[in-house]
Amino acid sequence: MIPNTFEGLSAQSSIIPNTIVKGAYFYAQKLRDHTAFHDVITYNTASGHSMENQDDAAVHKGLSYANFTAAGETTDHALIVADLKNKSFKDVQIDLSYHGIPHVLSSFTTEINYIIQVTNEISITPGVRYMRQIDNGGGAVGGASLDGNLASWQSGLSSNGYTNPKSLDSSLTMARLLLKKGPFVTQIAYSQVADEADIVAPWRGFPTGGYTRAITQYNWIANTKTTSAEIFYDFSKYNIIPGFSALVRYAIQNYDENKQLTSGGVQADSNVVHLDFRQHINAALNAKVRVGLMNAENRLDGRDIDSYNEYRFELNYLF
């Protein structure tokens, strides 16, 4: 359970008033449970050992060692990241970010949150986030779907419900409304992925995080629509239960059934209940209980393979 880490260079500057600028160049990554650093995007290795390369649950399996090699492309990639946060306007935060892997893909994300202070204790924050993904050659290698089934697509074959099977051009739009009152926070949110390609983001920086992502869910598949609502309460705020907080989230996920045409296709429409209970024991130690209850419809072939319950217990010590 060692956290996801990178090798590379990073820098941060706050020279511009009300602005924080960050940049990074990562040339290697090590995922949880891995023992060595490896490429940031290439799935699998020449010997077929996935844990020796990128094998995150959200990995694009079409961007594999075999497919890059067959296309005459390198299997040694770098991840370039740039981020700008600006608070020049009263009660407004603007975030601009860029992620890019040269000759594979890139993405630009814009997010705006506007804090409306109703009273000293109550605030309402509408927010929007838009992400544009640009194909820089990765679509021709791995195809439009994360499952990798379109990597070998040719004209005349099934597109598995994808508009352009050999392009990674796509976009993701999100909106939310957040209400805070003392220890109480509630939010409703919506996200929609364009009916183009799946969003590629296997770096544990979840594209729908903070909006509609529930525990273990990867809801950035093409033409996926998600609506969610959540409630958070900090019981330690007024010393009700010192150090204790709880979150309840409910998400309705509407996937595109046309993309279930293969065994590795997208999951069925589902409803998710997500519970988090956290207890800060002291400044360095906290405990967490996480529960995910997934109730999914049957797939088009009649199988119920997407429903499950998940339970986690964590102890985290900050050295």
C-alpha positions in Angstrom: 0.0 0.0 0.0 3.0 2.4 -0.5 1.5 5.5 -2.2 1.8 6.3 -5.9 5.1 8.1 -6.5 7.0 9.7 -9.3 10.6 10.4 -10.2 11.3 13.8 -11.8 11.6 17.5 -11.2 9.0 19.9 -9.9 8.9 23.6 -9.1 6.5 26.1 -7.6 6.3 29.8 -7.7 4.1 32.5 -6.1 5.8 35.5 -7.6 2.7 36.6 -9.4 0.3 38.2 -6.9 -2.6 36.0 -5.8 -1.3 33.2 -8.0 0.4 29.9 -7.4 2.2 28.3 -10.4 3.4 24.7 -10.4 5.2 22.6 -12.9 6.7 19.1 -13.1 8.5 16.8 -15.4 8.0 13.1 -14.4 10.1 10.5 -16.2 9.1 7.5 -14.1 6.3 6.3 -11.8 5.8 3.7 -9.2 2.3 2.5 -8.4 1.1 1.0 -5.1 2.4 -2.5 -4.5 5.1 -2.1 -7.1 8.8 -2.5 -6.2 10.4 -0.4 -8.9 9.8 2.7 -11.0 8.6 2.3 -14.6 7.1 4.2 -17.5 4.2 6.6 -16.8 1.8 5.3 -19.5 3.0 2.1 -21.2 0.9 -0.9 -20.2 2.6 -4.3 -19.7 6.2 -5.2 -20.7 7.9 -7.2 -23.4 7.7 -10.2 -21.1 4.0 -9.6 -20.3 4.5 -8.6 -16.6 2.0 -5.8 -16.0 3.3 -4.9 -12.5 6.6 -4.0 -14.1 4.9 -1.1 -15.9 1.8 1.0 -15.7 -1.1 -1.2 -14.5 -3.4 1.2 -12.6 -7.1 0.2 -12.7 -7.7 3.2 -15.0 -4.8 2.4 -17.4 -5.3 2.5 -21.2 -4.5 -1.1 -22.1 -4.2 -0.3 -25.8 -1.2 1.9 -25.0 0.8 -1.2 -24.4 4.5 -2.2 -24.8 3.5 -4.5 -27.7 1.4 -1.8 -29.5 3.9 1.0 -29.1 6.7 -1.3 -30.4 4.6 -2.5 -33.3 3.9 1.1 -34.3 7.6 1.9 -34.2 7.1 4.2 -31.2 9.1 4.5 -28.0 8.0 2.9 -24.7 9.9 5.5 -22.7 7.6 8.4 -22.0 7.5 11.5 -19.7 4.5 13.2 -18.1 4.6 17.0 -18.2 2.3 18.8 -15.7 1.6 22.5 -15.3 -0.9 24.1 -12.9 -2.0 27.7 -12.2 -4.3 28.7 -9.3 -5.5 32.3 -9.2 -7.5 34.3 -6.6 -7.2 37.8 -8.1 -11.0 38.2 -8.1 -12.9 38.4 -4.8 -14.4 35.0 -3.8 -13.4 33.4 -7.1 -10.8 30.7 -7.6 -9.6 29.9 -11.1 -7.6 26.7 -11.9 -5.9 26.1 -15.2 -3.9 22.9 -15.7 -2.1 20.9 -18.4 -1.1 17.3 -18.6 0.9 16.0 -21.5 2.8 12.9 -22.8 4.6 14.0 -25.9 3.6 12.1 -29.1 0.7 10.4 -27.2 -1.9 12.8 -25.8 -2.4 16.0 -23.8 -5.2 17.6 -21.9 -6.2 21.1 -20.7 -8.5 21.6 -17.8 -10.2 24.8 -16.6 -12.1 25.1 -13.3 -13.9 28.0 -11.7 -15.4 28.1 -8.2 -17.3 31.2 -7.0 -17.9 31.4 -3.2 -21.1 33.3 -2.3 -21.0 34.2 1.4 -24.6 34.3 2.6 -23.9 34.8 6.3 -20.8 34.4 8.5 -21.5 30.7 8.8 -23.3 29.9 5.5 -21.7 29.9 2.0 -22.8 28.6 -1.4 -20.2 27.7 -4.0 -21.1 26.9 -7.6 -18.3 25.3 -9.6 -17.6 24.1 -13.1 -14.7 22.1 -14.5 -14.0 21.4 -18.2 -11.3 19.1 -19.5 -10.3 18.8 -23.2 -8.3 15.8 -24.2 -6.2 16.0 -27.4 -4.9 13.1 -29.4 -1.2 13.5 -30.2 -0.7 10.1 -31.7 -1.9 7.7 -29.0 -5.2 7.0 -30.7 -3.5 5.4 -33.7 -1.6 3.2 -31.3 -4.1 2.2 -28.7 -7.6 3.2 -29.9 -10.3 5.2 -28.3 -11.3 2.8 -25.4 -9.4 2.1 -22.2 -10.0 -1.6 -22.5 -7.6 -1.7 -25.5 -10.0 -3.6 -27.8 -9.9 -0.9 -30.5 -6.1 -0.9 -30.8 -6.3 -3.2 -33.8 -9.5 -1.7 -35.3 -9.7 -1.4 -39.0 -12.4 -0.1 -41.3 -15.2 -2.6 -41.6 -14.8 -3.9 -38.0 -17.2 -3.1 -35.1 -16.4 0.2 -33.5 -17.8 -1.0 -30.1 -20.0 2.1 -30.0 -17.2 4.6 -30.3 -17.6 7.5 -32.7 -14.0 7.5 -33.9 -12.3 4.2 -32.8 -8.8 5.4 -33.5 -8.9 8.8 -31.9 -8.3 9.9 -28.3 -9.9 13.4 -28.8 -12.5 13.8 -26.1 -13.9 16.1 -23.4 -15.3 16.0 -19.9 -17.7 18.6 -18.4 -18.7 18.8 -14.7 -20.7 21.1 -12.5 -21.5 21.2 -8.8 -23.3 23.3 -6.1 -21.8 23.2 -2.6 -23.4 24.4 0.6 -21.4 24.9 3.8 -22.9 25.7 7.2 -20.5 25.3 10.2 -19.6 21.6 10.4 -22.1 20.7 7.7 -21.3 20.4 4.0 -23.6 19.2 1.2 -23.1 19.0 -2.5 -24.9 18.0 -5.7 -22.9 17.4 -8.9 -23.1 16.3 -12.4 -20.6 15.1 -15.0 -20.8 14.1 -18.7 -18.1 12.7 -20.9 -18.4 13.4 -24.6 -19.4 10.6 -26.9 -15.9 10.4 -28.3 -13.0 8.7 -26.6 -12.5 7.5 -23.0 -10.5 9.9 -20.7 -6.9 8.7 -20.1 -5.8 9.4 -16.5 -4.0 6.5 -14.8 -2.0 8.7 -12.4 -4.4 8.7 -9.4 -5.5 12.2 -10.2 -9.1 11.4 -10.8 -10.8 13.6 -13.5 -14.2 13.6 -11.8 -12.7 13.8 -8.2 -14.4 16.4 -6.1 -17.5 16.2 -8.3 -19.1 12.8 -9.1 -16.5 10.1 -8.4 -17.6 7.6 -5.8 -15.2 5.0 -4.2 -13.4 2.8 -6.7 -15.5 4.2 -9.6 -14.0 5.2 -13.0 -16.8 7.2 -14.5 -14.9 8.9 -17.3 -15.7 6.4 -20.1 -17.1 8.0 -23.3 -20.7 9.0 -23.1 -21.0 8.4 -19.4 -23.3 10.7 -17.3 -23.2 10.8 -13.5 -25.3 12.6 -11.0 -24.3 12.6 -7.3 -25.2 14.0 -4.0 -23.2 14.0 -0.8 -23.3 15.1 2.9 -20.3 15.7 5.1 -20.4 16.4 8.8 -17.5 17.3 11.1 -18.6 16.1 14.5 -15.4 17.6 16.1 -16.4 21.1 15.0 -18.4 21.8 18.2 -16.7 19.1 20.2 -19.6 16.7 19.7 -17.3 13.7 19.0 -13.7 15.0 19.0 -11.8 14.1 15.9 -14.6 12.3 14.2 -16.2 13.1 10.7 -18.5 11.3 8.4 -19.4 11.5 4.7 -22.3 9.9 2.8 -22.3 10.0 -1.0 -24.9 8.6 -3.5 -24.1 8.5 -7.2 -26.2 7.5 -10.2 -24.1 6.4 -13.1 -25.4 6.1 -16.6 -23.0 4.3 -19.0 -23.4 3.8 -22.7 -24.7 0.3 -23.3 -23.4 0.3 -26.9 -20.0 0.1 -25.4 -20.7 -3.2 -23.7 -20.3 -5.2 -26.9 -17.1 -6.8 -25.8 -16.3 -8.9 -22.7 -14.0 -6.0 -21.5 -16.6 -3.3 -22.3 -18.0 -0.8 -19.9 -20.0 -1.7 -16.8 -23.8 -1.5 -16.6 -25.7 1.5 -15.2 -25.4 1.6 -11.5 -26.3 3.3 -8.2 -23.5 3.7 -5.7 -23.7 4.4 -1.9 -20.3 5.5 -0.5 -19.7 6.0 3.2 -16.5 7.4 4.9 -16.0 7.5 8.6 -12.8 9.1 9.9 -11.4 9.4 13.4 -8.3 11.5 14.2 -6.7 9.8 17.2 -3.9 12.3 17.5 -2.0 14.8 15.4 -0.1 11.9 13.6 -2.6 9.0 13.7 -6.0 8.6 12.1 -8.3 5.7 11.4 -10.8 5.4 8.6 -13.6 3.1 7.7 -14.8 3.1 4.0 -17.8 1.4 2.5 -18.9 1.1 -1.1 -22.3 -0.5 -2.0 -22.6 -1.0 -5.8 -26.0 -1.9 -7.2 -25.7 -2.4 -11.0 -28.1 -3.5 -13.7 -27.6 -6.6 -15.7 -25.4 -6.2 -18.8 -26.9 -6.6 -22.3 -26.1 -10.3 -22.2 -28.1 -10.8 -19.0 -25.1 -11.1 -16.6 -25.0 -9.3 -13.3 -21.2 -8.9 -13.0 -20.9 -5.2 -11.8 -22.7 -5.4 -8.4 -20.6 -5.7 -5.3 -20.0 -4.4 -1.8 -16.6 -3.2 -0.6 -15.4 -2.6 2.9 -12.1 -1.0 4.0 -10.4 -0.2 7.3 -7.3 2.0 7.3 -4.8 3.2 9.9 -2.6 6.1 8.7 0.4 7.3 10.7 2.1 10.6 9.6 5.8 10.5 10.3 
